[in-house]
Amino acid sequence: IMCASAKYNTRGPALIPRMKTKHRIYYITLFSIVLLGLIATGMFQFWPHSIESASDWTVEKRSVHDVPVVKLPADSPIPERGDLSCRMHTCFDVYRCGFNPKNKIKVYIYSLKKYVDEYGTSVSNTISREYNELLTAISDSEFYTDDVNRACLFVPSIDVLNQNALRIKETAQALAQLSRWDRGTNHLLFNMLPGGPPDYNTALDVPRDRALLAGGGFSTWTYRQGYDVSIPVYSPLSGEVDLPERGPGPRRYFILSSQMALHPEYRSELEALQAENGESVLILDKCTNLSDGVPAVRKRCHKNLVFDYPQVLQESTFCVVLRGARLGQAVLSDVLQAGCVPVIIADSYILPFSEVLDWKRAAVVIPEEKMPEMYSILQSVPQRQIEEMQRQARWFWEAYFRSMKAIALATLQIINDRIYPYAAISYEEWNDPPAVKWSSVSNPLFLPLIPPQSQGFTAIVLTYDRVESLFRVITEVSKVPSLSKLLVVWNNQNKNPPEDSLWPKIRVPLKVVRTAENKLSNRFFPYDEIETEAVLAIDDDIIMLTSDELQFGYEVWREFPDRLVGYPGRLHLWDHEMNKWKYESEWTNEVSMVLTGAAFYHKYFNYLYTYKMPGDIKNWVDAHMNCEDIAMNFLVANVTGKSVIKVTPRKKFKCPECTAIDGLSLDQTHMVERSECINKFASVFGTMPLKVVEHRADPVLYKDDFPEKLKSFPNIGSL
Amino acid sequence: MQTRKKYIFLTFLASWLLLFSFGGHQLRRFAFFSGRKAEARRNWPRWTDRSLLKNFADPKELQSDGDPSLPSPRARRAARLSVYKNSRCRMETCFDFSRCEKHGFKVFTYPRERDQPLSESYGKILTSIERSRYYTPNPEEACLFILSIDTLDRDHLSGQYVRNVDEKIRSFPLWNGGRNHLIFNLYSGTWPNYTEDLGFDIGQAILAKASFYTESFRPGFDISIPLFSKDHPQRGGERGWLYQDSIQPKKKYLLVFKGKRYLTGIGSGTRNALHHIHNGKDIISLTTCKHGKDWEKHKDTRCDKDNVDYEKFDYQELLHNSTFCIVPRGRRLGSFRFLEALQAACIPVLLSDGWELPFAEAIDWGKAAVVGSERLLLQVPSAVRCIHPERVLAFQQQTQFLWDAYFSSVDKIVHTTLEIIKDRLLPHRSRSRFLWNTLPGGLLALPDFSTHPGDFPFYYLQRGSSPSEKFTAFIRAVSLTSSPSQPILRLIQAISGSQYCAQILVLWSCEKPPPPSGKWPQTAVPLTVIQGRRKLSDRFFPYTAIQTDAVLSLDEHTSLSTSEVDFAFVVWRSFPERIVGFPTRSHFWDAEQRRWGYTSKWTNELSIVLTAAAFYHRYLAGEGPAGRGARPHPAPPPCSLPRYYHNLFTEYLPAGLRELVDGLTACEDILMNVLVATVTKLPPIKVTQRKQHKETVPQQVGCKRGDVGTPPAGERSPSPPRSPPAKVKGTAGAAGSRRFSQRQDCLNQLVDWFGYMPLVSSQLRLDPVLFKDQVSVLRKKYPRLEKP
């Protein structure tokens, strides 16, 4: 199995078999042959090859004008036009990609050539700055391979970003003569400006047969869903202008239109909006009388007022992105960069990366016919949502629009996700801005399930050598109706557990697990013997909990299966004098942790504790022989974002015989150690995940004036 | 021995030396030295003149992408209408939005004709629509039309195939070329090609079809629905089979398949290969050749042995005990086993190339299924083995969520279809993918309320936010005196003393005008009196005035102290999606009467929190976001006629059910609890209360049914639990028992409407951490809760 995580068998076969001396000569001969073979291979295979490649590639300092010239005969083949019915399963050859442990497609880039027609006239500009950046990004990425035989996806170096800059037929011929063209199978073309006058097709007009198209202006009729990739039209201003992110909130204008060369019909509709709503709507146009030397692309005008572009975009809450001759507009990128919420008015336009990006979170799409209603539609967006959209817009720009590199990598990732869907990037990873990713919680047990009572729980007792006390715990716990199994973790390597016959006879299976090392983390190991979801961790000296208390604890856990449910609660506090966290075990009105001397929790957290504990906490706890319970509280609170549930009034695990614990708890050094643990864990987690609450769970009729014998859990209440 | 070792060692040494001396630096290129290979990788060159390269487009050209010579946008839109029709339909070219503007999204079903054959499934679909809140019997109001002709089975060999559909359709005056029509279909085409053709011209109608092939699917227009059997329940529906979450799912099998192997014909490519991955251990892939009449004609050498093995395993047993289930195409692309696997929490591994997955416009299948490729069948075992246990666990839970939210009944499938279409009408008021794919799902997160996840009580954790720190108290008053009654004055005083109270609203539900403002007490927080309709479910009508996430719902007779309110609110902030309150009731199954019972006795369990004193999120009975949001028009002046806002209570339920509540006294509590339990699948939360409510029969002055939500004394007195309440009449008068049986009826009617019993019982109560502990009251934060 080629899993990335799989452990490989490091023990190979024995290299040298046992042999008798008389075979010595035979072996010497054999080795000589092997040796000669090796030398021969070295000589004939690597030597010439390396010379050739060195001459080809060590010369890095080259100009794009030095690339080889390829002459295209007039009658060289032209690919088919492009098949609208293509989908991944019909036009894409997945066998080229194969199964690989990294789940990454391999992308090959054809080397740069200059194509000329029969008369020596060049077919297009060799390469644009943006396309060069894009190819450089691919080449630097994990997807890249220089081995054409191992490639799954091929990217021609023929630049088709702008259809107007190339000769359609000849470009198609150039594509067709690529060495692995094969009707365009697994070839990826990047195009941002498709179509040309007068009809402006919404997809690249260059015949391309089965090639995938990453296009910048698809309409719903030309976009092959699940095959093509819709990409943004890159705005060179992204690289030139530094617009610092502006905090979300209301802006000076409500609606802004900054596009030049709008169709007069659109412009008159916008002006009607302005007339109706006054100053909150700003409609800009190109400036007519700029002094020389001022770049027209960086200025916008309204009547006599001159505004800097794209800075002015930051002055508005919503920015209109209207279609032009094409559906995709570079202004979308500028608008997102400014953190202005785009209002997209371009019927049938497929938004950039719409396969993975949830545009409803960042933009408002309004049908062209509803333009007159734009103002009231936008008024209906709640202010809190606007603020999120502003942040989201900026995040989309930063992650997927800001550079050709971002565009290239997002495109490849989308194709990669289609080929390895089981390793695909999730919705949240694509869409959540870093701030949300950081503060949000995705509970691994998110489905609201109340586990059936009949399943019961498994009690795990960690013990070292207190056999007598252990046996009492076993006897006590076995009285709890819902106990289904008892597991004793024997943590003493120097002493054998008592013989079978000595153990208390109880009504449920009792298993003893011996450990290899005396470690506290053995208590939280996901033993195969645990067959129930619910685990009760209990120390070998906790004999004071009544059967009612334990059974009630289990019932509470069933209602909160993703939380730690325990008895004595503890609290963390911020010590203002020392500027650090402090552990508190006094009578408080709040709790944020429960002790795991006796606590119910989901078995899954054992798995997390053992395999997914952040940083070195697990080893640290084992080394210090303390704070495994605090670590567990941190872990659970961190993955679920939820508080613990303290059940019943119990404050301490106090019993007549076991003063040791109590003595320890009161010990000052103990408190200091526990406080240190909290500070240590908070720094490893990078945050304080613990949640403080003011409630505890009691039975419904607890302390009510009601006959005790009618209560389900009468025997609860001693502290 | 020694000599031999020496020889071997020397030989190796010599050979390596030689190799290095001849081709030392070339070795770097050798495949073994992958670490070094990266250096030698032939990357895209760094051109010396890269900074001189031209931009791909002139900046000016990029910014002014217009061409005045182009036809006007209006002309282009008009031209588009004639070009993009039928197979190229999109909402903007084939759907008449204007029909939906005046009356909103209303759905009309053609009247059923007597002699018209109607399959069971189509009957259920029509019933679902007629039960929904979008139904209208008036075609003038309708935005969407549903035929009464059964179009589910369009396989002309089938007994349920309806003939001459074209003719019939053409005779309908409303047909209009299929515009704004929705056609449901489960089976299209027939042997041998199973084409997508329905055998009649659907024109511009939206097609909701099972087994949709991507090529014939019109994106953003058609809807892919799952294939469901005629036994699929109308409403309610079975729950999923996942009762427990387990890590490293110790299921017996990793991957299973049991089904037909087609020897010839469409789909045989995949079905014929499935047996290759069978390993008899954790991967079970069983096929049988037995299907159709003449299977023996095509029989091959495997058939006999396969047929024997096939009988050894039970399909249901495999479903229950496997982590992954292969869901390959059959003759058509979709199959029943898709929903079966989903329900069984057996993660579907789809091998059905070109299948447009059910509701893919809304549902993110990547979170619940492995979308495999038919061509890569042999890679499936290793691919699923490599999926991390955490991801498997998430997948399993997601299958259950999706099953329960969108698939478990015909009602859900139909409503999901309608909601997806509704979302297209107003793109700016539609659900984001987040809302569709996060619990509790798109059918329960209504965009009419808000499109902002922060306005719902479900997503605080996922978004890393928390509910607002204040609440709005909402008191329903019915007394008819010209000055407020004593209890309500005390209540207002107590509430306004809470540090978390933002405002108090009094809903004055009598015909008489409310007392003048001078008669109300002076409070630290704003107090507003609104006059409402006199119906019982008034309380749940959201009023624009509520601006906090939390609502404290109260009756004028409720008696609460400030500490109780404070503590309950702090608890609510930990459970914002639930009802958190004081007096509780419970339900039970009355085996004798074979119906659900309702009890107000003191019991060890609770499943209903009375809304006479309860906190809940305003989405559950609140109102749209405040401020400039949510209102298409400027806010109405305060104290004008209340504007009803959308929320779960007012929007999710069809009018018929709301009428039921209005008609039955004191049903609102139960309805509210049932509704919230439907959404959360969790019990409500009871918090501690200083003492029981005052046990007096409230004054019955003025309004009829004056004492809403405050049951009479008889119901309150402590009596032993677990005895069927109907038998104990005790001190409750005739009015009390009538009210009681009404509540019981109401509960049973609601269960019938929802198709299952949503209420969940809890055995706990939340108390302050030091509640009744033997420690000085000075240390306690809520000492007043303990006073006798």
Interface residues (C-beta under 8 A of the other chain):
Chain A: I1 M2 C3 A4 S5 I16 M19 T21 R24 Y27 I28 F31 S32 V34 L35 L38 I39 G42 M43 F46 W47 H49 S50 S53 D56 W57 E60 K61 R62 S63 V64 H65 S85 R87 M88 H89 T90 V94 Y95 F99 P101 I109 L112 N125 I127 S128 R129 E130 Y131 N132 L135 T136 I138 S139 D140 Y144 D146 D159 L161 N162 N164 A165 M192 L193 P197 P198 Y200 T220 W221 Q225 G226 V233 Y234 S235 P236 L237 Q259 M260 A261 L262 H263 P264 E265 Y266 K286 P295 A296 V297 R323 G324 A325 R326 Q329 A330 V331 D347 S348 D358 K360 R361 V364 V365 I366 P367 E368 E369 S376 I377 Q379 S380 V381 P382 Q383 R384 Q385 E388 D417 P421 Y422 A424 S426 Y427 N431 V436 W438 S439 S440 V441 S442 N443 P444 L445 F446 L447 P448 L449 I450 P451 P452 Q455 P526 D528 E533 F552 E555 V556 E559 P561 G569 W587 T588 N589 E590 V591 H602 K603 Y604 Y607 T640 G641 K642 S643 K646 V647 P649 K651 K691 V693 E694 H695 R696 A697 D698 P699 V700 L701 Y702 K703 D704 D705 F706 P707 L710 K711 S712 F713 L719
Chain B: M1 T3 R4 Y7 I8 T11 F12 A14 S15 L18 L19 F22 G23 H25 Q26 L27 R29 F30 R41 R42 N43 W44 P45 R46 W47 T48 D49 R50 L53 K54 N55 F56 A57 P59 K60 E61 L62 Q63 S64 D65 G66 D67 P68 S69 L70 S72 P73 R74 R77 Y84 R88 R90 E92 F97 T214 E215 P219 G220 L242 Y243 Q244 D245 S246 I247 Q248 K250 D353 G354 D364 G366 K367 V370 V371 G372 S373 E374 R375 L376 Q379 S382 A383 V384 R385 C386 I387 H388 P389 E390 L393 A394 Q397 Q400 F401 P427 H428 R429 S430 R431 S432 R433 F434 N437 L439 S450 T451 H452 G454 D455 L461 Q462 R463 G464 S465 F567 V570 V571 S574 T584 W602 T603 N604 E605 L606 P625 G627 R628 G629 A630 R631 P632 H633 T680 K681 L682 P683 K686 V687 T688 P718 P720 P721 V760 S762 Q763 L764 R765 L766 D767 P768 V769 L770 F771 K772 D773 Q774 V775 R779 K780 K781 Y782
